[in-house]
Amino acid sequence: MIFLLLWFDLRVLVVQANKGQSLGRWAMDLKIMDLRWQRLPTILSLSKREGILAVAAFIAMIGLKINFRDLLLMLLCLVPLIVDAISVFSDEDYNQSFHDRFSGTIVTQTRRGFSLDLKMKKLIGEAKSTWKKNRRNNQ
């Protein structure tokens, strides 16, 4: 019960209060928006979205606890999560997964965030150039 309350709080209430961004989406400059009205989704939409994800994740966790002797049953429990993830490729317009289609939401880029992906790209680029420079100096 505590897990469900924390899940709802972090995945619905925090996102609603933080203009469509969870901590992870804030780090990557992403946010959830209502596709139809182009604004922040309602708590009902966010609850539907996260409810589908929670059920799929719960079934997958049950599947991962199954003994490896029952491999087929274990893989069968992973199907809802896999289908949800693969459904992104069947939507040519918005790349929505099943839970986004059902709740009428979309994940979009935003300028509000930490830009972790860009900072990591810059850091890796600097590390590569330093490594190349040191390599040339040692030769």
C-alpha positions, 0 to 999 in steps of 0.5 A: 500500500505504501508503494502505491501511495508513493507511486501515485505521489511521485508519478501523478501529483509531483508531475501535476505540480511541476508543470508536467515534469517528473524528476527524470523528465526535468533532467532530460528536458521533457514534459507530459502534455495533453495532446488534445488541448496542448496543456498540462494533463488533468490528474485523471489523465495522469492517473490513467497513464500511470495506472496502465504503466503500474499494471504492466510493471506489476505483471512484469515483476511477477514474471521476473520472480518466476523460476527460470524453469518456467521461461515461457510463463516468465516471458508471457508476463513481460508481454504487456510491458513489451507491447506498450513499449513497442507500440511507439513504433506504430504511431507515425505522428506522435510516437505515443506508447499505448499508455499515452494513447489511452490517456490522451497524453504526449511526451514533448521537449521543453526548455525547462529542465537540467539538460542532462543529456546535453551536459553529458554529451559535452562532458564526453566530447571534452573527455575525448578531446583531452584523451586525444590531446594527451595521446598526441603529446605522449607519442 
